[in-house]
């Protein structure tokens, strides 16, 4: 889900904002638990995040200022890409969701009009509490504008990270629907749920993805099968994207 959402968004940004170069930047290496190199890789990743902050999933560069940036910086050594990141004009943390956000909100509205109470009127931006410090550490080091983009199967909503900190600083507000939960699909990690209505809709999914079965065999011979989304198309509102990310 995460890879599909990130790739769909990156491709749409390249089409919608041709003056920008979009590069994948977040940690992408995955080593299965039990692999001889797993412990060293895991501890090395923790040290990087502790010292330097959490790398955003995507970096945005001005083509005129940084014409030679590749589409995937994540495959390079941290010491190399950390320096390259200094010339970025924006960054994005991508979140995925299994919902159709617009359908969700329409149904909740009808239920509310029919007198039925619901726990929330809209899906949420999901911000893990444990991420707050390491996201802030990255912003403190780089001074690069950053936003959360929540990719649904029918739309994309975005909110600037500074706005997230402002909302949290004002305290939980039940009237606005902001709350802390421990969802099972996030390993029960404390997660701040911010209704997407407090952000901006920046895109519409014009064709839904299909789903394909994947099958992998681990080094120890375990068979893992799962379904992943494939394809789909997304149209972004360039003005809305710039407003959320850059405030212009």
Secondary structure per residue as TSV (DSSP state, phi and psi in degrees):
chain	resnum	aa	ss	phi	psi
A	1	X	-	360.0	-46.8
A	2	X	H	-63.6	-43.6
A	3	X	H	-63.7	-42.5
A	4	X	H	-61.1	-47.0
A	5	X	H	-62.6	-42.7
A	6	X	H	-65.7	-43.7
A	7	X	H	-68.4	-40.9
A	8	X	H	-61.1	-45.5
A	9	X	H	-66.1	-43.5
A	10	X	H	-60.4	-44.4
A	11	X	H	-63.8	-40.6
A	12	X	H	-66.9	-37.1
A	13	X	H	-64.8	-39.1
A	14	X	H	-64.1	-35.4
A	15	X	H	-75.8	-43.3
A	16	X	H	-78.4	-34.1
A	17	X	-	-123.1	72.5
A	18	X	T	-64.6	-15.1
A	19	X	T	-79.2	-7.5
A	20	X	E	-105.6	150.3
A	21	X	E	-102.7	129.6
A	22	X	E	-108.9	126.3
A	23	X	E	-130.3	135.1
A	24	X	E	-70.5	134.7
A	25	X	-	-133.0	-25.6
A	26	X	S	-69.4	165.8
A	27	X	-	-62.0	126.4
A	28	X	-	-122.5	-13.4
A	29	X	-	-67.2	132.9
A	30	X	-	-130.7	119.7
A	31	X	-	-119.9	126.9
A	32	X	-	-66.9	144.0
A	33	X	T	-58.3	136.9
A	34	X	T	103.9	-20.6
A	35	X	S	-69.5	142.6
A	36	X	T	-55.3	-29.7
A	37	X	T	-93.1	0.2
A	38	X	H	-61.7	-48.1
A	39	X	H	-60.4	-47.5
A	40	X	H	-63.4	-41.1
A	41	X	H	-64.8	-44.3
A	42	X	H	-63.9	-47.8
A	43	X	H	-67.5	-35.2
A	44	X	H	-63.6	-39.4
A	45	X	H	-64.5	-40.3
A	46	X	H	-62.9	-41.5
A	47	X	H	-64.3	-41.6
A	48	X	H	-60.4	-47.3
A	49	X	H	-66.2	-41.3
A	50	X	H	-61.7	-40.8
A	51	X	H	-83.9	-37.1
A	52	X	H	-117.0	-10.6
A	53	X	-	95.3	173.0
A	54	X	-	-85.1	122.0
A	55	X	-	-65.8	131.7
A	56	X	-	-68.0	157.9
A	57	X	S	-68.2	-39.0
A	58	X	E	-129.2	142.5
A	59	X	E	-115.5	144.9
A	60	X	E	-115.5	131.5
A	61	X	E	-126.0	149.1
A	62	X	E	-79.1	123.7
A	63	X	T	-58.0	-35.0
A	64	X	T	-72.4	-31.2
A	65	X	T	-87.6	-37.2
A	66	X	-	-129.9	69.7
A	67	X	T	-70.5	-19.2
A	68	X	T	-100.5	12.3
A	69	X	-	-69.5	132.5
A	70	X	-	-82.3	164.3
A	71	X	S	-76.4	-12.3
A	72	X	B	-142.1	91.9
A	73	X	G	-80.4	-16.0
A	74	X	G	-63.8	-19.8
A	75	X	G	-82.7	-8.9
A	76	X	S	-91.9	163.6
A	77	X	-	-63.4	146.5
A	78	X	H	-58.1	-41.6
A	79	X	H	-59.7	-28.5
A	80	X	H	-79.6	-51.0
A	81	X	H	-74.9	-22.7
A	82	X	H	-63.3	-37.0
A	83	X	H	-71.8	-41.5
A	84	X	H	-60.5	-36.6
A	85	X	G	-59.9	-22.5
A	86	X	G	-61.1	-22.8
A	87	X	G	-94.8	2.6
A	88	X	-	-69.5	149.9
A	89	X	S	-102.5	-10.7
A	90	X	E	-168.8	164.1
A	91	X	E	-147.3	154.4
A	92	X	E	-135.0	133.5
A	93	X	E	-100.6	120.3
A	94	X	E	-97.4	132.4
A	95	X	E	-121.8	144.4
A	96	X	E	-112.7	162.4
A	97	X	-	-148.1	150.5
A	98	X	S	-88.3	2.8
A	99	X	S	-96.7	156.8
A	100	X	-	-90.2	105.2
A	101	X	H	-63.1	-42.4
A	102	X	H	-67.3	-38.1
A	103	X	H	-64.5	-45.5
A	104	X	H	-54.0	-49.9
A	105	X	H	-68.3	-36.5
A	106	X	H	-65.3	-42.7
A	107	X	H	-66.5	-43.8
A	108	X	H	-60.1	-38.6
A	109	X	H	-63.4	-44.0
A	110	X	H	-64.1	-40.5
A	111	X	H	-63.1	-40.9
A	112	X	H	-65.9	-42.3
A	113	X	H	-64.5	-26.8
A	114	X	T	-87.1	5.0
A	115	X	T	88.7	6.7
A	116	X	-	-92.1	132.3
A	117	X	-	-84.0	143.8
A	118	X	-	-131.6	152.5
A	119	X	S	-65.4	-34.3
A	120	X	-	-153.2	150.2
A	121	X	S	-85.9	-18.0
A	122	X	S	-148.2	156.6
A	123	X	-	-63.0	172.6
A	124	X	E	-125.3	152.1
A	125	X	E	-70.4	133.0
A	126	X	E	-106.8	110.9
A	127	X	E	-116.4	107.3
A	128	X	E	-66.8	132.7
A	129	X	H	-57.8	-39.4
A	130	X	H	-67.0	-17.5
A	131	X	H	-82.9	-18.1
A	132	X	H	-59.6	-45.7
A	133	X	H	-66.7	-43.8
A	134	X	H	-76.7	-27.7
A	135	X	H	-69.2	-43.0
A	136	X	H	-63.7	-38.6
A	137	X	H	-61.2	-39.4
A	138	X	H	-64.1	-46.1
A	139	X	H	-63.4	-38.2
A	140	X	H	-64.4	-38.4
A	141	X	H	-74.8	-42.8
A	142	X	H	-101.3	-23.8
A	143	X	-	56.6	35.9
A	144	X	-	-104.3	125.3
A	145	X	-	-54.1	139.7
A	146	X	E	-138.9	146.1
A	147	X	E	-138.3	153.2
A	148	X	E	-91.3	128.7
A	149	X	E	-113.9	115.4
A	150	X	E	-96.9	114.6
A	151	X	E	-97.0	116.3
A	152	X	-	-102.1	177.8
A	153	X	S	-80.8	-4.7
A	154	X	S	-130.1	-7.4
A	155	X	E	-166.4	171.5
A	156	X	E	-132.9	131.9
A	157	X	E	-119.2	148.3
A	158	X	E	-137.3	153.7
A	159	X	E	-149.4	137.3
A	160	X	E	-70.1	144.0
A	161	X	H	-62.3	-36.0
A	162	X	H	-64.1	-33.7
A	163	X	H	-66.9	-37.3
A	164	X	H	-61.2	-46.2
A	165	X	H	-63.7	-36.6
A	166	X	H	-63.8	-45.6
A	167	X	H	-62.1	-42.5
A	168	X	H	-66.6	-40.1
A	169	X	H	-63.0	-27.7
A	170	X	T	-80.8	-4.6
A	171	X	-	90.1	162.1
A	172	X	-	-63.1	134.0
A	173	X	-	-129.3	102.7
A	174	X	T	-63.6	-27.4
A	175	X	T	-64.8	-35.1
A	176	X	T	-89.6	-4.9
A	177	X	T	81.9	11.3
A	178	X	-	-80.5	130.4
A	179	X	E	-153.0	165.6
A	180	X	E	-108.1	129.0
A	181	X	E	-131.3	170.6
A	182	X	-	-126.5	72.2
A	183	X	-	-64.8	142.8
A	184	X	G	-63.4	-34.8
A	185	X	G	-75.2	-1.5
A	186	X	G	-116.3	30.6
A	187	X	T	57.1	29.9
A	188	X	T	59.5	26.4
A	189	X	-	-77.6	140.6
A	190	X	-	-57.9	122.7
A	191	X	E	-130.4	130.9
A	192	X	E	-85.0	123.8
A	193	X	E	-101.5	112.2
A	194	X	E	-113.2	115.9
A	195	X	E	-52.5	137.4
A	196	X	G	-64.4	-17.5
A	197	X	G	-68.0	-14.4
A	198	X	G	-86.6	-3.8
A	199	X	S	-108.2	-152.4
A	200	X	E	-132.3	135.6
A	201	X	E	-75.8	119.6
A	202	X	E	-111.3	-5.0
A	203	X	E	-161.3	161.7
A	204	X	E	-130.5	131.0
A	205	X	E	-79.3	114.6
A	206	X	E	-89.5	-20.2
A	207	X	E	-145.0	129.5
A	208	X	-	-73.8	153.2
A	209	X	-	-74.9	162.4
A	210	X	E	-96.2	175.1
A	211	X	E	-124.8	133.9
A	212	X	E	-123.5	145.1
A	213	X	E	-83.1	137.1
A	214	X	E	-119.8	146.5
A	215	X	E	-137.6	122.6
A	216	X	E	-128.6	148.7
A	217	X	E	-115.8	123.1
A	218	X	-	-74.0	170.6
A	219	X	T	-58.9	-30.4
A	220	X	T	-88.9	3.7
A	221	X	-	90.1	13.4
A	222	X	-	-82.5	136.0
A	223	X	E	-95.6	120.5
A	224	X	E	-113.0	123.0
A	225	X	E	-121.1	139.0
A	226	X	E	-156.9	168.8
A	227	X	E	-113.0	137.9
A	228	X	E	-132.8	150.1
A	229	X	E	-73.1	145.3
A	230	X	E	-135.9	132.3
A	231	X	-	79.9	-151.9
A	232	X	-	93.9	163.4
A	233	X	E	-139.5	148.2
A	234	X	E	-133.7	133.9
A	235	X	E	-112.6	125.1
A	236	X	E	-103.5	153.4
A	237	X	-	-93.3	106.0
A	238	X	H	-58.7	-41.9
A	239	X	H	-64.6	-40.9
A	240	X	H	-66.5	-39.8
A	241	X	H	-61.2	-47.6
A	242	X	H	-63.8	-38.0
A	243	X	H	-64.6	-46.0
A	244	X	H	-66.5	-44.3
A	245	X	H	-77.9	-47.8
A	246	X	H	-111.5	-9.9
A	247	X	-	72.4	21.8
A	248	X	-	-131.0	360.0
